[in-house]
Amino acid sequence: MYTEKRIEEILDTFTKVLSKADNFPRNNDPKDYKQFWIALRKEGANLLGISRYLYGRMAKENIKKEVGKEDYAEDTLDNEGGAIF
């Protein structure tokens, strides 16, 4: 589960890294860009994790609405919140 604080940290870190990468001077050695590539891959993975988590929560809520709360069972969902068919 992602706490609100953790989500804010990931979004803030990704934003900062992306901003630094966007402002990387063109006259610098392209090999120096590697630091941003590594950081963006790490923070991008964290952002993907948040996206999957939120998507799963939305899917879970949609299933609850479709089948009705009385018919809803947690074991009908996988770990990401998606329906198991």
C-alpha positions as CSV (number, residue, x, y, z in Angstrom):
1,M,0.0,0.0,0.0
2,Y,1.2,3.5,-0.8
3,T,0.7,6.2,1.8
4,E,-0.1,9.7,0.8
5,K,3.4,10.7,2.0
6,R,5.1,8.0,-0.1
7,I,3.2,9.0,-3.2
8,E,4.1,12.7,-2.7
9,E,7.8,11.7,-2.3
10,I,7.9,9.6,-5.5
11,L,6.1,12.3,-7.5
12,D,8.3,15.0,-6.1
13,T,11.5,13.1,-6.8
14,F,10.4,12.1,-10.3
15,T,9.6,15.8,-11.0
16,K,12.9,17.0,-9.8
17,V,14.9,14.4,-11.8
18,L,12.9,15.1,-14.9
19,S,13.4,18.8,-14.6
20,K,17.2,18.4,-14.1
21,A,17.3,16.1,-17.1
22,D,15.3,18.6,-19.2
23,N,17.7,21.4,-18.3
24,F,20.9,19.4,-18.9
25,P,23.2,21.6,-20.9
26,R,23.6,20.5,-24.6
27,N,27.3,21.3,-24.6
28,N,28.0,18.8,-21.9
29,D,29.4,15.4,-22.7
30,P,26.5,13.1,-23.5
31,K,28.0,10.4,-21.2
32,D,27.2,12.8,-18.3
33,Y,23.5,12.3,-19.1
34,K,23.8,8.7,-17.7
35,Q,23.1,9.9,-14.2
36,F,19.7,11.1,-15.3
37,W,18.9,8.0,-17.3
38,I,19.6,5.8,-14.2
39,A,17.6,8.1,-11.9
40,L,14.6,8.3,-14.4
41,R,14.6,4.5,-14.7
42,K,14.4,4.1,-10.9
43,E,11.9,6.8,-10.3
44,G,9.9,5.8,-13.4
45,A,9.6,2.3,-11.9
46,N,8.3,3.9,-8.6
47,L,5.8,5.9,-10.6
48,L,4.7,2.8,-12.5
49,G,4.1,1.1,-9.1
50,I,1.9,3.9,-8.0
51,S,0.0,3.8,-11.3
52,R,-0.6,0.1,-10.9
53,Y,-1.7,0.5,-7.3
54,L,-4.2,3.2,-8.1
55,Y,-5.5,1.3,-11.2
56,G,-6.0,-1.7,-9.0
57,R,-8.0,0.3,-6.4
58,M,-10.1,1.8,-9.2
59,A,-10.8,-1.7,-10.6
60,K,-11.7,-3.0,-7.2
61,E,-14.2,-0.1,-6.7
62,N,-15.7,-0.7,-10.1
63,I,-16.2,-4.4,-9.4
64,K,-17.9,-3.5,-6.1
65,K,-20.3,-1.2,-7.9
66,E,-21.0,-3.8,-10.6
67,V,-21.7,-6.8,-8.5
68,G,-23.0,-5.0,-5.4
69,K,-21.4,-4.9,-2.1
70,E,-23.3,-7.9,-0.8
71,D,-21.9,-10.1,-3.5
72,Y,-18.4,-8.7,-3.5
73,A,-15.6,-11.0,-2.2
74,E,-12.0,-10.0,-1.8
75,D,-10.8,-13.4,-3.2
76,T,-12.2,-12.5,-6.6
77,L,-9.3,-10.0,-7.0
78,D,-5.7,-10.5,-7.7
79,N,-2.9,-8.7,-5.8
80,E,-3.2,-5.6,-8.1
81,G,-6.9,-5.3,-7.5
82,G,-7.8,-6.7,-10.9
83,A,-10.6,-9.3,-11.3
84,I,-9.7,-13.0,-11.5
85,F,-11.7,-14.7,-14.2
